[in-house]
Amino acid sequence: MRIRRARFSPAGILLFLILLLALALRLHGLGFGLPALYDPDEPLFVVSALKLLRDQTLNPGWFGHPGTTTIYALAIIDMLVFAAGSLTGRLADTHAFATAIYTDPSIVVLPGRLFIALCGVGCVWLTFLIGRRLFGDRAGLLAALLLAVDPLHVQWSQVIRTDIQATLFMLACALASIGVARHGRLGDYLWAGLWVGLGTATKWPAATIIACLVGAALLRMRSDPANARQAAGRLAIGLAASLAALLIVSPYILIDHQTVLANLGREARPQHLGATGGGLLFNLGWYVAGPMREAIGIAGLALAAIGIGVAARRPVALATIIPAFLVFLLAISGESLIWARWILPLLPFLSLFAAVAIVAVADRLAPGLGRRGAVAVQLLLAAALALPMLAAARAEAAERINDTRTQAAAWARAHIPRSDRIVLEHLAFDMLGDGWSFLFPGGDVGCIDGNKVLAGQVRYADVERWRNGRSILDLGTIDPARIAACWGDYAIISHLDRYQREPDRYRAELATYRRFLDGGTTVAMFRPAPGRSGGPEVRIVRLGPLAGPVGDAPKR
């Protein structure tokens, strides 16, 4: 019997290496900050997943993104972590599991981040598949490479949020929609609808990817008029499948609709510290000149613009990925807030358009330069884009690993007596076992016992009630009449610099900070340094006496 040797195509080998690079970049520094949690929303998803297990319910209780698929995935991961702990004898019961998590959140946060990182690698793979089906192997491989090293995509592939997972579902819908445009099979419509539903259950704006499915169906109707009615019927089935998938995966969107409306109301706030937009045109310009330029570079943006023009000559691309790209960009630009991470679903398409332009330039030069010369041009252009992105991704990873809040914690251990009380503005789980007592800003109630918060004895629902519609909880947003409840020996301030960048908009918050810090002494300052350390500007203040008769301050 003759055994055939496995054959690997050059494209397959290159794709494997690109995926390996993507994985390595996303795993490097994956545990940054831990056990402290620096991202303000990461604890929300972790706590929501644990709540499902604790209360033995399928209702996430929060639908702001809506985030259902992310929360469910985290709950499954938590169950696997608990099962592993039980089998090894490290966790006796669920109570021990909860205690272990609040002692060191890393045991569930790190596996959750790993899941998001794998979703990020999945995005790279799907980008290759879309590029190959529309423009060939070269464009697919180049697009995958550019996304693999994209610093913004790498950054958010290391945080438990919904953006990367939503992007994965959106790319899967785009791939299925290409099948709709080319073959019109019922299965393609169903798969596209399924991915739309799953994407929407992950993050509401992902619903815009339905433009891919609709555009593909319209192309089928125009290119095959004899079967236009069949295409219309299958489109209706695909749209119904998207709605069914959404409600099957996240039925509590209907069952608990009052919570959905309340969460959406809070998410639709008109302003947010450091993220308030300025209208459609302003926001559009900000996204292009800001996060898009930083993600792919000025040359990358120029090539992507050329690539859109080249891609528009292909009917399938014109009907699917180009409308999806433009609809999503306009959708996020029309919001009141602006966030760099909101462009994550656009990055695969930007990478693809830039890759298409590189291939087109190489092909145009091929007759004069010859095949080898054209390949050399293609490699040079790809390197010119990818190498700075890779360097930026590496530098930003170093910044995340060496965060200013980590530096502040190290300074505190060396200089602040363990008998003192510290006011904190971030979830410093890494400081919990060092003997200090902590205070956290709690909005309407002033400040709350930080040790109870870090030990999991304060429910997230209580925190939401204290927020009372505030976008953030810090010393600037506490009730000024309850400032005395925040008095301690030291304060580690990590939000003040953001308010100082917008003094006209946040005068009241800055006044609260001034009142709180008046008479205190800044004993340490930690500022981010590009390529070396990241995070906010953090100052450690030895607090002075309380200024003014505002209630009873805690005894010092």
Kinemage of the C-alpha trace (Angstrom):
@kinemage 1
@onewidth
@group {chain A} dominant
@subgroup {mainchain}
@vectorlist {calphas} color= white
{ca met a 1} P 0.000 0.000 0.000
{ca arg a 2} L 1.371 3.330 -1.022
{ca ile a 3} L 1.159 6.202 1.463
{ca arg a 4} L 0.952 9.658 -0.047
{ca arg a 5} L 3.025 12.379 1.495
{ca ala a 6} L 1.118 15.401 2.663
{ca arg a 7} L 1.701 18.348 0.391
{ca phe a 8} L 1.696 21.869 1.693
{ca ser a 9} L 1.256 24.705 -0.760
{ca pro a 10} L 3.441 27.810 -0.396
{ca ala a 11} L 0.286 29.813 0.402
{ca gly a 12} L -0.664 27.327 3.117
{ca ile a 13} L 2.787 27.511 4.705
{ca leu a 14} L 2.781 31.313 4.613
{ca leu a 15} L -0.704 31.428 6.137
{ca phe a 16} L 0.420 29.114 8.939
{ca leu a 17} L 3.381 31.391 9.692
{ca ile a 18} L 1.170 34.487 9.645
{ca leu a 19} L -1.314 32.886 12.048
{ca leu a 20} L 1.577 31.833 14.273
{ca leu a 21} L 2.838 35.425 14.294
{ca ala a 22} L -0.670 36.694 15.070
{ca leu a 23} L -0.963 34.262 17.981
{ca ala a 24} L 2.480 35.126 19.360
{ca leu a 25} L 1.739 38.865 19.325
{ca arg a 26} L -1.587 38.364 21.065
{ca leu a 27} L -0.178 36.047 23.717
{ca his a 28} L 2.809 38.255 24.528
{ca gly a 29} L 1.944 40.184 27.687
{ca leu a 30} L -1.565 38.695 27.820
{ca gly a 31} L -1.530 38.843 31.624
{ca phe a 32} L -0.699 42.559 31.756
{ca gly a 33} L -1.749 44.244 34.973
{ca leu a 34} L -3.027 41.096 36.636
{ca pro a 35} L -4.223 40.555 39.250
{ca ala a 36} L -5.237 44.230 39.031
{ca leu a 37} L -7.890 45.081 36.423
{ca tyr a 38} L -7.132 48.274 34.536
{ca asp a 39} L -9.803 48.196 31.841
{ca pro a 40} L -12.986 49.696 33.350
{ca asp a 41} L -15.367 47.302 31.569
{ca glu a 42} L -13.433 44.040 31.853
{ca pro a 43} L -14.731 43.387 35.410
{ca leu a 44} L -18.313 43.839 34.169
{ca phe a 45} L -18.060 40.851 31.816
{ca val a 46} L -16.199 38.751 34.379
{ca val a 47} L -18.760 39.454 37.113
{ca ser a 48} L -21.716 38.930 34.752
{ca ala a 49} L -20.401 35.494 33.768
{ca leu a 50} L -19.854 34.516 37.398
{ca lys a 51} L -23.362 35.715 38.233
{ca leu a 52} L -24.803 33.171 35.770
{ca leu a 53} L -23.071 30.376 37.654
{ca arg a 54} L -23.781 31.733 41.122
{ca asp a 55} L -27.496 32.312 40.510
{ca gln a 56} L -27.877 29.326 38.157
{ca thr a 57} L -29.589 31.461 35.546
{ca leu a 58} L -29.248 32.172 31.833
{ca asn a 59} L -30.200 35.819 32.208
{ca pro a 60} L -26.995 37.911 31.930
{ca gly a 61} L -28.797 40.801 33.618
{ca trp a 62} L -26.930 43.330 31.449
{ca phe a 63} L -27.416 44.069 27.742
{ca gly a 64} L -25.468 47.253 27.100
{ca his a 65} L -23.522 45.795 24.162
{ca pro a 66} L -25.544 43.394 24.554
{ca gly a 67} L -22.540 41.098 25.131
{ca thr a 68} L -24.583 37.928 25.549
{ca thr a 69} L -22.299 35.640 23.531
{ca thr a 70} L -19.233 36.978 25.349
{ca ile a 71} L -20.801 36.510 28.778
{ca tyr a 72} L -21.978 32.992 27.921
{ca ala a 73} L -18.538 32.066 26.578
{ca leu a 74} L -16.917 33.357 29.763
{ca ala a 75} L -19.372 31.380 31.886
{ca ile a 76} L -18.391 28.191 30.029
{ca ile a 77} L -14.720 29.039 30.543
{ca asp a 78} L -15.361 29.614 34.262
{ca met a 79} L -17.037 26.210 34.516
{ca leu a 80} L -14.005 24.588 32.894
{ca val a 81} L -11.670 26.413 35.294
{ca phe a 82} L -13.765 25.252 38.254
{ca ala a 83} L -13.830 21.683 36.940
{ca ala a 84} L -10.042 21.703 36.561
{ca gly a 85} L -9.641 23.102 40.065
{ca ser a 86} L -11.970 20.484 41.509
{ca leu a 87} L -10.203 17.609 39.757
{ca thr a 88} L -6.813 18.781 41.019
{ca gly a 89} L -8.116 19.309 44.555
{ca arg a 90} L -7.417 23.048 44.567
{ca leu a 91} L -11.091 24.051 44.754
{ca ala a 92} L -13.300 22.252 47.245
{ca asp a 93} L -16.582 23.879 46.272
{ca thr a 94} L -18.142 26.905 44.557
{ca his a 95} L -17.586 29.055 47.657
{ca ala a 96} L -13.864 28.302 47.488
{ca phe a 97} L -13.963 29.144 43.777
{ca ala a 98} L -15.534 32.561 44.423
{ca thr a 99} L -13.060 33.291 47.216
{ca ala a 100} L -10.135 32.329 44.976
{ca ile a 101} L -11.378 34.602 42.183
{ca tyr a 102} L -11.631 37.679 44.384
{ca thr a 103} L -8.228 36.909 45.888
{ca asp a 104} L -6.728 36.609 42.416
{ca pro a 105} L -9.024 37.339 39.432
{ca ser a 106} L -6.303 36.026 37.115
{ca ile a 107} L -7.637 32.477 37.378
{ca val a 108} L -10.669 33.426 35.276
{ca val a 109} L -9.482 36.634 33.583
{ca leu a 110} L -6.453 35.049 31.927
{ca pro a 111} L -8.455 32.179 30.306
{ca gly a 112} L -11.051 34.753 29.235
{ca arg a 113} L -8.376 36.893 27.621
{ca leu a 114} L -6.981 33.807 25.922
{ca phe a 115} L -10.417 33.183 24.391
{ca ile a 116} L -10.512 36.761 23.030
{ca ala a 117} L -6.956 36.392 21.710
{ca leu a 118} L -7.974 33.256 19.812
{ca cys a 119} L -10.939 35.175 18.386
{ca gly a 120} L -8.404 37.754 17.198
{ca val a 121} L -6.378 35.063 15.428
{ca gly a 122} L -9.646 33.796 13.933
{ca cys a 123} L -10.197 37.274 12.489
{ca val a 124} L -6.816 37.037 10.742
{ca trp a 125} L -7.740 33.652 9.260
{ca leu a 126} L -11.154 34.843 8.018
{ca thr a 127} L -9.549 37.942 6.505
{ca phe a 128} L -7.307 35.657 4.465
{ca leu a 129} L -10.285 33.575 3.302
{ca ile a 130} L -12.241 36.667 2.239
{ca gly a 131} L -9.229 38.107 0.426
{ca arg a 132} L -8.476 34.830 -1.335
{ca arg a 133} L -12.045 34.350 -2.539
{ca leu a 134} L -12.358 37.882 -3.831
{ca phe a 135} L -8.860 38.734 -5.043
{ca gly a 136} L -6.617 35.662 -4.854
{ca asp a 137} L -3.994 34.212 -2.538
{ca arg a 138} L -1.579 37.143 -2.672
{ca ala a 139} L -4.155 39.687 -1.520
{ca gly a 140} L -5.466 37.296 1.124
{ca leu a 141} L -2.020 36.623 2.565
{ca leu a 142} L -1.016 40.295 2.568
{ca ala a 143} L -4.283 41.294 4.244
{ca ala a 144} L -3.838 38.590 6.878
{ca leu a 145} L -0.283 39.777 7.533
{ca leu a 146} L -1.329 43.407 7.953
{ca leu a 147} L -4.114 42.492 10.363
{ca ala a 148} L -1.843 40.096 12.276
{ca val a 149} L 0.550 42.937 13.156
{ca asp a 150} L -2.028 45.721 13.488
{ca pro a 151} L -1.258 47.296 16.897
{ca leu a 152} L -4.861 48.287 17.633
{ca his a 153} L -6.138 44.806 16.804
{ca val a 154} L -3.407 43.217 18.926
{ca gln a 155} L -4.205 45.518 21.847
{ca trp a 156} L -7.926 44.745 21.989
{ca ser a 157} L -7.327 41.049 21.378
{ca gln a 158} L -5.881 41.024 24.908
{ca val a 159} L -8.866 42.479 26.746
{ca ile a 160} L -12.168 40.846 27.664
{ca arg a 161} L -14.587 42.919 25.627
{ca thr a 162} L -17.072 42.273 22.861
{ca asp a 163} L -15.386 44.060 19.942
{ca ile a 164} L -13.062 41.312 18.714
{ca gln a 165} L -15.676 38.572 19.025
{ca ala a 166} L -18.216 40.734 17.175
{ca thr a 167} L -15.633 41.319 14.437
{ca leu a 168} L -15.170 37.554 14.087
{ca phe a 169} L -18.892 37.053 13.482
{ca met a 170} L -19.028 39.969 11.053
{ca leu a 171} L -16.191 38.520 8.980
{ca ala a 172} L -17.918 35.129 8.958
{ca cys a 173} L -21.054 36.847 7.618
{ca ala a 174} L -19.011 38.585 4.917
{ca leu a 175} L -17.522 35.254 3.856
{ca ala a 176} L -20.949 33.597 3.669
{ca ser a 177} L -22.307 36.603 1.750
{ca ile a 178} L -19.630 36.121 -0.897
{ca gly a 179} L -21.035 32.603 -1.304
{ca val a 180} L -24.517 34.126 -1.675
{ca ala a 181} L -23.313 36.482 -4.400
{ca arg a 182} L -21.496 33.781 -6.341
{ca his a 183} L -23.687 30.706 -5.887
{ca gly a 184} L -26.974 31.781 -4.295
{ca arg a 185} L -27.317 28.562 -2.292
{ca leu a 186} L -29.889 28.548 0.486
{ca gly a 187} L -27.218 27.386 2.918
{ca asp a 188} L -25.164 30.501 2.230
{ca tyr a 189} L -28.146 32.720 3.075
{ca leu a 190} L -28.753 30.771 6.291
{ca trp a 191} L -25.122 30.936 7.382
{ca ala a 192} L -24.929 34.657 6.642
{ca gly a 193} L -28.108 35.244 8.659
{ca leu a 194} L -26.778 33.134 11.525
{ca trp a 195} L -23.587 35.191 11.742
{ca val a 196} L -25.557 38.443 11.644
{ca gly a 197} L -27.630 37.243 14.603
{ca leu a 198} L -24.596 36.105 16.595
{ca gly a 199} L -22.763 39.350 15.840
{ca thr a 200} L -25.734 41.428 16.978
{ca ala a 201} L -26.030 39.353 20.170
{ca thr a 202} L -22.402 40.270 20.806
{ca lys a 203} L -22.450 43.975 19.943
{ca trp a 204} L -25.399 45.934 18.590
{ca pro a 205} L -23.540 47.783 15.755
{ca ala a 206} L -22.520 44.409 14.292
{ca ala a 207} L -26.054 44.297 12.862
{ca thr a 208} L -24.780 46.636 10.112
{ca ile a 209} L -22.992 43.664 8.528
{ca ile a 210} L -26.419 42.723 7.191
{ca ala a 211} L -25.477 45.130 4.374
{ca cys a 212} L -23.198 42.345 3.125
{ca leu a 213} L -26.049 39.859 2.880
{ca val a 214} L -28.487 42.326 1.332
{ca gly a 215} L -25.913 43.549 -1.200
{ca ala a 216} L -25.058 39.980 -2.187
{ca ala a 217} L -28.732 39.101 -2.667
{ca leu a 218} L -29.350 42.203 -4.778
{ca leu a 219} L -26.390 41.268 -6.961
{ca arg a 220} L -27.900 37.808 -7.441
{ca met a 221} L -31.223 39.337 -8.487
{ca arg a 222} L -29.570 41.678 -10.975
{ca ser a 223} L -27.192 39.118 -12.460
{ca asp a 224} L -29.815 36.350 -12.709
{ca pro a 225} L -33.200 38.009 -13.389
{ca ala a 226} L -34.854 34.674 -14.146
{ca asn a 227} L -34.295 33.578 -10.546
{ca ala a 228} L -34.758 36.980 -8.906
{ca arg a 229} L -37.885 35.860 -7.070
{ca gln a 230} L -36.032 32.866 -5.655
{ca ala a 231} L -33.179 35.122 -4.512
{ca ala a 232} L -35.669 37.480 -2.850
{ca gly a 233} L -37.291 34.588 -1.023
{ca arg a 234} L -33.968 33.254 0.169
{ca leu a 235} L -32.982 36.731 1.317
{ca ala a 236} L -36.134 36.829 3.427
{ca ile a 237} L -35.172 33.454 4.897
{ca gly a 238} L -31.660 34.739 5.661
{ca leu a 239} L -33.052 37.833 7.380
{ca ala a 240} L -35.432 35.678 9.390
{ca ala a 241} L -32.511 33.428 10.327
{ca ser a 242} L -30.594 36.432 11.663
{ca leu a 243} L -33.500 37.442 13.903
{ca ala a 244} L -34.041 33.857 15.030
{ca ala a 245} L -30.340 33.445 15.858
{ca leu a 246} L -30.362 36.654 17.886
{ca leu a 247} L -33.403 35.622 19.933
{ca ile a 248} L -32.301 32.013 20.395
{ca val a 249} L -28.859 33.043 21.620
{ca ser a 250} L -30.131 35.991 23.651
{ca pro a 251} L -33.812 35.360 24.493
{ca tyr a 252} L -33.673 37.681 27.484
{ca ile a 253} L -33.489 40.620 25.105
{ca leu a 254} L -37.266 40.099 24.891
{ca ile a 255} L -37.922 38.534 28.283
{ca asp a 256} L -36.029 41.229 30.204
{ca his a 257} L -36.697 44.057 27.783
{ca gln a 258} L -36.988 46.680 30.536
{ca thr a 259} L -33.375 46.041 31.549
{ca val a 260} L -32.389 46.182 27.877
{ca leu a 261} L -33.952 49.621 27.490
{ca ala a 262} L -32.360 50.872 30.706
{ca asn a 263} L -28.923 49.609 29.657
{ca leu a 264} L -29.250 51.105 26.176
{ca gly a 265} L -30.246 54.423 27.706
{ca arg a 266} L -27.050 54.487 29.749
{ca glu a 267} L -24.931 53.410 26.769
{ca ala a 268} L -26.440 56.189 24.633
{ca arg a 269} L -25.232 58.966 26.940
{ca pro a 270} L -24.378 62.191 25.050
{ca gln a 271} L -20.917 62.637 26.539
{ca his a 272} L -18.151 60.642 28.192
{ca leu a 273} L -14.848 61.667 29.698
{ca gly a 274} L -12.279 61.686 26.885
{ca ala a 275} L -14.719 60.305 24.308
{ca thr a 276} L -17.271 62.989 23.482
{ca gly a 277} L -17.818 63.369 19.749
{ca gly a 278} L -18.641 66.418 17.686
{ca gly a 279} L -21.163 65.315 15.089
{ca leu a 280} L -21.023 63.077 12.014
{ca leu a 281} L -18.359 64.924 10.014
{ca phe a 282} L -16.163 65.652 13.014
{ca asn a 283} L -16.347 62.047 14.178
{ca leu a 284} L -15.656 60.723 10.687
{ca gly a 285} L -12.559 62.904 10.404
{ca trp a 286} L -11.446 61.866 13.901
{ca tyr a 287} L -11.684 58.164 13.075
{ca val a 288} L -9.759 58.530 9.814
{ca ala a 289} L -7.073 60.928 11.088
{ca gly a 290} L -6.846 59.298 14.510
{ca pro a 291} L -7.232 55.571 15.162
{ca met a 292} L -7.266 54.488 11.497
{ca arg a 293} L -4.073 56.384 10.726
{ca glu a 294} L -2.442 55.103 13.922
{ca ala a 295} L -3.484 51.529 13.127
{ca ile a 296} L -2.311 51.274 9.533
{ca gly a 297} L -0.284 54.447 8.912
{ca ile a 298} L -0.713 57.274 6.410
{ca ala a 299} L 0.706 55.146 3.591
{ca gly a 300} L -1.646 52.335 4.578
{ca leu a 301} L -4.639 54.683 4.428
{ca ala a 302} L -3.562 55.942 1.011
{ca leu a 303} L -3.190 52.380 -0.259
{ca ala a 304} L -6.537 51.408 1.266
{ca ala a 305} L -8.218 54.289 -0.601
{ca ile a 306} L -6.645 53.057 -3.849
{ca gly a 307} L -7.657 49.516 -2.958
{ca ile a 308} L -11.298 50.500 -2.544
{ca gly a 309} L -11.240 51.872 -6.087
{ca val a 310} L -9.645 48.669 -7.395
{ca ala a 311} L -12.025 46.451 -5.411
{ca ala a 312} L -15.026 48.386 -6.730
{ca arg a 313} L -14.290 46.958 -10.189
{ca arg a 314} L -15.186 43.510 -8.850
{ca pro a 315} L -19.001 43.200 -8.688
{ca val a 316} L -18.971 40.851 -5.685
{ca ala a 317} L -16.688 43.127 -3.666
{ca leu a 318} L -18.730 46.174 -4.690
{ca ala a 319} L -21.915 44.470 -3.505
{ca thr a 320} L -20.611 43.046 -0.220
{ca ile a 321} L -17.521 44.249 1.634
{ca ile a 322} L -17.448 47.846 0.364
{ca pro a 323} L -21.037 48.669 1.464
{ca ala a 324} L -20.466 46.878 4.778
{ca phe a 325} L -17.307 48.922 5.396
{ca leu a 326} L -18.965 52.252 4.578
{ca val a 327} L -22.209 51.542 6.472
{ca phe a 328} L -20.343 50.584 9.644
{ca leu a 329} L -18.029 53.614 9.406
{ca leu a 330} L -20.995 55.965 9.013
{ca ala a 331} L -22.876 54.194 11.828
{ca ile a 332} L -20.125 54.708 14.407
{ca ser a 333} L -19.461 58.237 13.143
{ca gly a 334} L -23.099 59.102 13.781
{ca glu a 335} L -22.838 58.245 17.494
{ca ser a 336} L -22.446 60.850 20.224
{ca leu a 337} L -19.266 59.220 21.531
{ca ile a 338} L -16.011 58.310 19.802
{ca trp a 339} L -13.819 55.368 20.792
{ca ala a 340} L -10.752 54.065 18.984
{ca arg a 341} L -11.820 50.445 19.610
{ca trp a 342} L -15.030 51.009 17.646
{ca ile a 343} L -13.079 50.768 14.388
{ca leu a 344} L -11.952 47.194 15.125
{ca pro a 345} L -14.466 45.654 12.664
{ca leu a 346} L -13.081 47.996 9.990
{ca leu a 347} L -9.453 46.909 10.383
{ca pro a 348} L -9.776 43.611 8.439
{ca phe a 349} L -11.332 45.479 5.527
{ca leu a 350} L -8.735 48.254 5.692
{ca ser a 351} L -6.020 45.582 5.622
{ca leu a 352} L -7.715 43.901 2.680
{ca phe a 353} L -8.076 47.122 0.684
{ca ala a 354} L -4.424 48.003 1.289
{ca ala a 355} L -3.391 44.498 0.202
{ca val a 356} L -5.475 44.795 -2.973
{ca ala a 357} L -3.701 48.056 -3.807
{ca ile a 358} L -0.259 46.499 -3.253
{ca val a 359} L -1.082 43.590 -5.566
{ca ala a 360} L -2.526 45.982 -8.169
{ca val a 361} L 0.614 48.160 -8.118
{ca ala a 362} L 2.860 45.096 -8.450
{ca asp a 363} L 0.785 43.759 -11.350
{ca arg a 364} L 0.862 47.146 -13.094
{ca leu a 365} L 4.670 47.227 -12.858
{ca ala a 366} L 5.153 43.592 -13.843
{ca pro a 367} L 5.448 44.143 -17.640
{ca gly a 368} L 8.300 46.597 -17.166
{ca leu a 369} L 10.084 45.046 -14.214
{ca gly a 370} L 9.472 41.424 -14.940
{ca arg a 371} L 7.991 38.883 -12.559
{ca arg a 372} L 10.822 39.037 -10.046
{ca gly a 373} L 10.843 42.821 -10.053
{ca ala a 374} L 7.105 42.933 -9.473
{ca val a 375} L 7.418 40.452 -6.583
{ca ala a 376} L 10.175 42.616 -5.105
{ca val a 377} L 7.946 45.705 -5.298
{ca gln a 378} L 5.139 43.797 -3.634
{ca leu a 379} L 7.402 42.631 -0.812
{ca leu a 380} L 8.861 46.106 -0.310
{ca leu a 381} L 5.425 47.725 -0.077
{ca ala a 382} L 4.207 45.024 2.302
{ca ala a 383} L 7.306 45.418 4.477
{ca ala a 384} L 6.991 49.201 4.441
{ca leu a 385} L 3.517 48.848 5.937
{ca ala a 386} L 3.917 45.793 8.155
{ca leu a 387} L 7.261 46.504 9.849
{ca pro a 388} L 6.242 49.844 11.462
{ca met a 389} L 2.975 48.242 12.566
{ca leu a 390} L 4.878 45.320 14.079
{ca ala a 391} L 7.228 47.699 15.887
{ca ala a 392} L 4.257 49.674 17.220
{ca ala a 393} L 2.528 46.491 18.386
{ca arg a 394} L 5.673 45.424 20.256
{ca ala a 395} L 6.146 48.866 21.802
{ca glu a 396} L 2.530 49.051 22.942
{ca ala a 397} L 2.798 45.569 24.470
{ca ala a 398} L 5.767 46.807 26.522
{ca glu a 399} L 3.689 49.788 27.626
{ca arg a 400} L 0.807 47.562 28.783
{ca ile a 401} L 3.154 45.295 30.719
{ca asn a 402} L 4.781 48.250 32.488
{ca asp a 403} L 1.658 50.228 33.389
{ca thr a 404} L 1.877 53.380 35.495
{ca arg a 405} L -0.638 51.887 37.968
{ca thr a 406} L 1.667 48.897 38.442
{ca gln a 407} L 4.530 51.311 39.130
{ca ala a 408} L 2.377 53.184 41.638
{ca ala a 409} L 1.540 49.947 43.484
{ca ala a 410} L 5.244 49.090 43.709
{ca trp a 411} L 6.008 52.558 45.114
{ca ala a 412} L 3.195 52.203 47.656
{ca arg a 413} L 4.584 48.900 48.913
{ca ala a 414} L 7.941 50.527 49.483
{ca his a 415} L 6.774 53.777 51.090
{ca ile a 416} L 3.243 53.687 52.530
{ca pro a 417} L 2.795 52.183 56.015
{ca arg a 418} L 0.458 49.180 56.072
{ca ser a 419} L -1.630 50.804 58.800
{ca asp a 420} L -2.641 53.662 56.513
{ca arg a 421} L -5.815 54.030 54.489
{ca ile a 422} L -5.546 54.549 50.721
{ca val a 423} L -8.102 56.078 48.360
{ca leu a 424} L -8.055 54.280 44.982
{ca glu a 425} L -9.608 54.999 41.576
{ca his a 426} L -8.917 51.605 39.944
{ca leu a 427} L -9.451 47.956 40.905
{ca ala a 428} L -6.071 47.252 42.490
{ca phe a 429} L -6.488 43.566 43.316
{ca asp a 430} L -2.690 43.391 43.330
{ca met a 431} L -2.661 45.512 46.516
{ca leu a 432} L -5.391 43.616 48.345
{ca gly a 433} L -3.160 41.285 50.369
{ca asp a 434} L -0.709 43.941 51.510
{ca gly a 435} L -2.560 44.980 54.664
{ca trp a 436} L -3.893 48.425 53.739
{ca ser a 437} L -7.503 49.501 54.062
{ca phe a 438} L -8.961 51.054 50.919
{ca leu a 439} L -11.646 53.507 49.919
{ca phe a 440} L -13.271 53.596 46.473
{ca pro a 441} L -15.310 56.451 44.980
{ca gly a 442} L -18.970 55.453 45.075
{ca gly a 443} L -20.851 58.324 43.431
{ca asp a 444} L -23.912 59.230 45.475
{ca val a 445} L -22.642 57.534 48.643
{ca gly a 446} L -19.276 59.257 48.648
{ca cys a 447} L -16.671 56.531 49.117
{ca ile a 448} L -17.122 52.893 50.043
{ca asp a 449} L -15.056 50.221 51.727
{ca gly a 450} L -12.579 49.204 49.018
{ca asn a 451} L -11.638 45.981 50.771
{ca lys a 452} L -15.237 44.794 50.502
{ca val a 453} L -15.325 45.724 46.816
{ca leu a 454} L -12.141 43.820 46.072
{ca ala a 455} L -13.307 40.847 48.139
{ca gly a 456} L -16.526 40.595 46.129
{ca gln a 457} L -18.815 41.623 48.974
{ca val a 458} L -20.305 44.508 46.977
{ca arg a 459} L -22.720 43.607 44.191
{ca tyr a 460} L -22.397 45.146 40.765
{ca ala a 461} L -26.069 46.154 40.969
{ca asp a 462} L -25.196 48.303 43.993
{ca val a 463} L -22.383 49.949 42.067
{ca glu a 464} L -24.787 50.715 39.194
{ca arg a 465} L -27.213 52.298 41.658
{ca trp a 466} L -24.462 54.465 43.142
{ca arg a 467} L -23.391 55.509 39.637
{ca asn a 468} L -26.902 56.924 39.055
{ca gly a 469} L -26.260 57.419 35.344
{ca arg a 470} L -22.649 58.529 35.691
{ca ser a 471} L -20.358 57.201 32.965
{ca ile a 472} L -17.546 56.628 35.444
{ca leu a 473} L -16.918 56.457 39.171
{ca asp a 474} L -13.945 58.458 40.440
{ca leu a 475} L -13.216 61.235 42.900
{ca gly a 476} L -14.444 63.850 40.437
{ca thr a 477} L -17.941 62.358 40.243
{ca ile a 478} L -18.665 61.727 43.911
{ca asp a 479} L -21.367 63.758 45.621
{ca pro a 480} L -19.439 66.831 46.901
{ca ala a 481} L -21.542 66.794 50.057
{ca arg a 482} L -20.089 63.367 50.885
{ca ile a 483} L -16.460 64.144 50.204
{ca ala a 484} L -15.620 63.545 53.862
{ca ala a 485} L -16.410 59.861 53.391
{ca cys a 486} L -13.384 59.671 51.085
{ca trp a 487} L -10.808 60.829 53.555
{ca gly a 488} L -7.729 58.712 54.059
{ca asp a 489} L -3.989 59.008 54.501
{ca tyr a 490} L -2.984 58.652 50.842
{ca ala a 491} L -4.768 58.798 47.496
{ca ile a 492} L -3.651 57.094 44.277
{ca ile a 493} L -5.167 59.317 41.589
{ca ser a 494} L -5.425 57.889 38.068
{ca his a 495} L -8.244 59.875 36.410
{ca leu a 496} L -7.396 63.519 37.072
{ca asp a 497} L -5.276 64.025 33.971
{ca arg a 498} L -8.229 63.072 31.738
{ca tyr a 499} L -10.382 65.794 33.290
{ca gln a 500} L -7.575 68.319 32.943
{ca arg a 501} L -7.612 67.792 29.179
{ca glu a 502} L -11.238 68.998 29.058
{ca pro a 503} L -11.419 71.736 31.717
{ca asp a 504} L -14.359 73.614 30.193
{ca arg a 505} L -16.586 70.534 30.074
{ca tyr a 506} L -15.723 69.180 33.527
{ca arg a 507} L -15.385 72.236 35.750
{ca ala a 508} L -17.463 70.743 38.569
{ca glu a 509} L -15.435 67.524 38.617
{ca leu a 510} L -12.155 69.436 38.641
{ca ala a 511} L -13.439 71.582 41.503
{ca thr a 512} L -14.165 68.413 43.492
{ca tyr a 513} L -10.650 67.164 42.840
{ca arg a 514} L -9.164 70.503 43.920
{ca arg a 515} L -11.235 70.458 47.104
{ca phe a 516} L -10.139 66.930 47.873
{ca leu a 517} L -6.451 67.431 47.124
{ca asp a 518} L -6.112 70.922 48.602
{ca gly a 519} L -3.509 70.843 51.344
{ca gly a 520} L -2.157 67.463 50.249
{ca thr a 521} L 1.342 66.754 48.995
{ca thr a 522} L 2.152 64.879 45.795
{ca val a 523} L 4.814 62.391 46.848
{ca ala a 524} L 5.142 60.411 43.606
{ca met a 525} L 4.173 60.858 39.959
{ca phe a 526} L 4.129 58.232 37.224
{ca arg a 527} L 3.698 59.284 33.612
{ca pro a 528} L 3.437 57.053 30.537
{ca ala a 529} L 6.525 56.939 28.339
{ca pro a 530} L 6.081 55.857 24.686
{ca gly a 531} L 7.583 52.444 24.097
{ca arg a 532} L 8.362 51.886 27.789
{ca ser a 533} L 5.304 52.394 29.974
{ca gly a 534} L 1.621 52.988 29.397
{ca gly a 535} L -1.532 53.826 31.317
{ca pro a 536} L -2.766 57.151 32.676
{ca glu a 537} L -0.806 59.747 34.574
{ca val a 538} L -0.861 58.505 38.159
{ca arg a 539} L -0.051 60.611 41.171
{ca ile a 540} L 0.230 59.515 44.784
{ca val a 541} L -0.865 62.229 47.208
{ca arg a 542} L -0.358 62.338 50.955
{ca leu a 543} L -3.644 63.884 51.967
{ca gly a 544} L -3.841 66.978 54.126
{ca pro a 545} L -6.633 68.061 56.473
{ca leu a 546} L -10.140 68.246 55.040
{ca ala a 547} L -10.871 71.704 53.647
{ca gly a 548} L -14.186 73.152 54.854
{ca pro a 549} L -17.033 71.894 57.047
{ca val a 550} L -18.414 69.111 54.870
{ca gly a 551} L -19.830 66.446 57.179
{ca asp a 552} L -17.786 64.294 59.492
{ca ala a 553} L -14.527 63.011 58.118
{ca pro a 554} L -13.423 59.531 59.119
{ca lys a 555} L -10.956 59.519 61.977
{ca arg a 556} L -7.324 59.512 60.874
